């Protein structure tokens, strides 16, 4: 069931009063798997009690998980919000928790401004797009003859955009091409 958290994180050497709920939009996402592994390692090293929650790409389920975690005494919520195309999902979580650290999936800044103890950790999508585009452009300039496979003087490419409706994917794609 999507509402079941993953067993993890109660360390015998627990050294903190924190009870952390880490909410992922979808465990099945390959990138999120690497993030979860790294986050678990950091929390284990800190001796923090934590529980991972998988929303299975369902925003309603994630909000239910957040509300249950708050009722169960979790005092730090770290959230990879399911829906970030509009600020509503993040705002609902923020309204419930009052203090939350969002990560990876950016959304409208108005959510962060609504409560002082709310934060976002991630990248600036436009800057990331510019960096990706610059790196690709520099590589092409240095390796033009190798990359122009058919010798027609044009570089053909395929752009993988990322999740549809995700503003970060949209901006990285737009600015990467520009």
C-alpha positions as CSV (number, residue, x, y, z in Angstrom):
1,X,0.0,0.0,0.0
2,X,1.2,3.5,-0.8
3,X,0.5,4.7,2.7
4,X,3.0,2.2,4.3
5,X,6.3,3.8,5.0
6,X,9.5,1.9,4.3
7,X,11.2,0.4,7.3
8,X,14.4,2.2,8.1
9,X,16.4,4.5,10.3
10,X,16.1,3.7,13.9
11,X,19.7,3.5,14.8
12,X,21.0,1.8,18.0
13,X,23.3,4.8,18.4
14,X,20.5,7.4,18.0
15,X,21.9,10.7,19.3
16,X,19.1,13.2,18.3
17,X,15.6,14.0,19.5
18,X,14.7,14.5,15.8
19,X,12.0,12.3,14.4
20,X,12.3,12.9,10.6
21,X,9.8,12.0,8.0
22,X,11.3,11.9,4.5
23,X,8.6,12.0,1.8
24,X,9.5,11.0,-1.7
25,X,7.2,11.5,-4.7
26,X,8.1,8.0,-6.0
27,X,10.6,5.4,-4.9
28,X,10.6,3.9,-8.4
29,X,12.3,7.0,-9.9
30,X,15.9,6.2,-10.6
31,X,17.3,9.6,-9.5
32,X,15.2,9.5,-6.4
33,X,16.6,6.1,-5.5
34,X,20.1,7.6,-5.5
35,X,18.9,10.6,-3.4
36,X,17.2,8.2,-0.9
37,X,20.3,6.1,-0.5
38,X,22.4,9.2,0.2
39,X,19.8,10.7,2.5
40,X,19.5,7.4,4.5
41,X,23.3,7.3,4.9
42,X,23.5,10.9,6.1
43,X,20.6,10.4,8.6
44,X,22.2,7.1,9.8
45,X,25.5,8.8,10.4
46,X,23.8,11.6,12.3
47,X,22.0,9.0,14.5
48,X,18.7,10.5,13.6
49,X,15.4,8.4,13.8
50,X,13.7,8.6,10.4
51,X,11.1,7.0,8.2
52,X,10.9,7.1,4.4
53,X,7.5,7.5,2.8
54,X,6.6,6.6,-0.8
55,X,3.7,8.6,-2.3
56,X,3.8,6.4,-5.5
57,X,3.3,9.6,-7.5
58,X,0.0,10.4,-5.8
59,X,-0.3,13.8,-4.3
60,X,-3.4,13.0,-2.2
61,X,-1.5,10.0,-0.7
62,X,1.5,12.2,0.1
63,X,-0.6,14.7,2.0
64,X,-2.2,11.9,3.9
65,X,1.2,10.6,4.8
66,X,2.3,14.0,6.0
67,X,-0.8,14.4,8.2
68,X,-0.3,11.0,9.7
69,X,3.4,11.7,10.4
70,X,2.5,15.0,12.1
71,X,0.0,13.1,14.3
72,X,2.7,10.5,15.0
73,X,5.1,13.1,16.4
74,X,7.5,13.6,13.5
75,X,9.1,16.9,14.2
76,X,11.0,17.5,10.9
77,X,9.5,16.9,7.5
78,X,11.6,16.7,4.4
79,X,9.5,16.6,1.3
80,X,10.0,15.8,-2.4
81,X,6.6,17.0,-3.4
82,X,4.6,15.0,-6.0
83,X,3.0,17.9,-7.9
84,X,5.0,21.0,-8.5
85,X,3.4,22.4,-11.5
86,X,1.2,24.6,-9.3
87,X,2.0,25.7,-5.7
88,X,-1.2,24.1,-4.3
89,X,0.3,20.8,-3.2
90,X,3.3,22.3,-1.5
91,X,1.1,24.9,0.1
92,X,-1.2,22.2,1.5
93,X,1.8,20.4,3.0
94,X,3.2,23.6,4.4
95,X,-0.1,24.6,6.0
96,X,-0.3,21.2,7.7
97,X,3.3,21.1,8.9
98,X,4.2,24.8,9.3
99,X,7.8,23.8,9.2
100,X,9.1,21.7,6.3
101,X,12.2,21.4,4.1
102,X,11.2,20.7,0.5
103,X,13.9,19.4,-1.9
104,X,14.5,18.6,-5.6
105,X,11.2,19.8,-7.1
106,X,10.9,23.5,-7.2
107,X,7.6,25.4,-7.0
108,X,6.3,29.0,-6.6
109,X,8.2,31.0,-4.0
110,X,5.0,32.1,-2.4
111,X,4.8,28.8,-0.5
112,X,8.2,29.4,1.1
113,X,7.2,32.9,2.0
114,X,4.0,31.7,3.8
115,X,5.8,30.3,6.9
116,X,9.2,31.4,8.2
117,X,10.3,27.8,8.9
118,X,9.8,26.5,5.4
119,X,12.8,26.0,3.0
120,X,13.6,24.6,-0.4
121,X,16.9,22.9,-1.2
122,X,17.5,22.5,-4.9
123,X,18.9,24.1,-8.0
124,X,17.9,27.1,-10.1
125,X,16.4,25.5,-13.2
126,X,17.3,28.3,-15.5
127,X,20.9,28.3,-14.3
128,X,21.1,24.5,-14.6
129,X,19.8,24.7,-18.2
130,X,22.4,27.4,-19.1
131,X,25.1,25.2,-17.6
132,X,24.0,22.2,-19.5
133,X,23.7,24.1,-22.7
134,X,27.2,25.7,-22.2
135,X,28.7,22.3,-21.5
136,X,27.2,20.7,-24.6
137,X,28.2,23.7,-26.7
138,X,31.8,23.6,-25.5
139,X,32.0,19.9,-26.2
140,X,30.5,20.4,-29.7
141,X,33.0,23.1,-30.6
142,X,36.0,20.9,-29.5
143,X,34.6,17.8,-31.1
144,X,32.6,19.1,-34.1
145,X,34.1,16.7,-36.7
146,X,33.6,13.7,-34.5
147,X,30.0,14.7,-33.6
148,X,28.9,15.6,-37.1
149,X,28.5,11.9,-38.0
150,X,27.1,12.3,-41.5
151,X,29.4,15.2,-42.4
152,X,26.5,17.5,-43.4
153,X,27.7,20.5,-41.3
154,X,24.7,20.2,-38.9
155,X,24.5,18.6,-35.5
156,X,21.4,16.6,-35.0
157,X,20.4,15.8,-31.4
158,X,17.6,14.4,-29.2
159,X,16.6,16.4,-26.1
160,X,15.2,14.4,-23.2
161,X,13.0,16.8,-21.4
162,X,12.1,15.1,-18.2
163,X,8.7,14.8,-16.5
164,X,5.9,16.6,-18.4
165,X,4.4,19.5,-16.4
166,X,7.5,19.8,-14.2
167,X,8.7,23.4,-14.3
168,X,12.3,22.4,-13.6
169,X,12.3,20.1,-16.6
170,X,10.7,22.8,-18.7
171,X,13.2,25.4,-17.8
172,X,16.3,23.2,-18.0
173,X,15.1,22.2,-21.5
174,X,14.4,25.7,-22.6
175,X,17.6,27.3,-21.3
176,X,19.7,24.3,-22.3
177,X,18.7,24.8,-25.9
178,X,18.9,28.6,-25.8
